[in-house]
């Protein structure tokens, strides 16, 4: 596959020793970020974060070794941006077009704490019967935390913007059978592993341990969530604002998946996703802006 040429306008955004462009997998342009305490990797394709790692620690994000890197294909792992819908949509792509679109990097610079901040913009889509005019941006700040903010503005003078959004984060774990997830106790959820339509279940009193195919949409929850991983001796914390849904997903070996995910990889990952989906979908009035913000951090157990 022919490599993309990094245009000069992007080269001008490089910060020597901290932010550089390179040719990534599949010849796609990617951004390498180095701070005093961490590294990150972001593709323009989907504004997709494919790596974040604190110095001396294992990677925080999981990336399938079979992931595709190609135009029109979603990357399997990291942080896919699901927008402006979540899940399947008849006659269209799963999880929306944002994750298979090349975003524009519009700004980059230093952040406090020896960090780097990048701001991406989704190329405009023409207003249509399905979508009024809108603008969506994605800001990423890399320090010892990974901070992500997805902002959408309804530019229509008279039409509401109806949409879903979700940062579909894949986390790396040492052994999914030994890990546990807290912060969702008592929260009702839709169980999509039990039925295609998502059977509603009452919240459970104990922390979640994943021992089988799991596909849950937790509703009306703004709580932070933690992944406790004794195998890697760390706790990953997911803090969020502007989000009323949390999705937890692991396909195990029973969910039928495309060939970009090896079944055995289920042992090393879990998705904990923050957004507004299903009954928490958003209706944004004309001229208004909404922001989904997620901060990822980790500490030793």
Buried (B, 14 or more C-beta within 10 A) or exposed (E): EEEBEBEEEBEEBBEEEBBBBEEBBBBBBBBBBBBEBBBBBBBBBBBBBBBBBBEEBBBBBBBBEEBBBBEEBBBBBBBBBBBBBBBEBEEEBEBBBBBBBBBBBEEBEEBEEBBBBBBBBBEEBEEEEEBBBBBBBBBBBBBBBBBBBBBBBBBBEEBBBBBBBBBBBBBBBBEBEBBBBBBBEEBBBBBBBBEEEBEEEEEEEEBBEBEEBBBBBBBEBEBBBBBBBBBBEBBBBBBBEBBBBBBBBBBBEEBEBEEBBEEEBBBBBBBBBBBBBBEBBBEBEBEEEBBBBBBBBBEEE
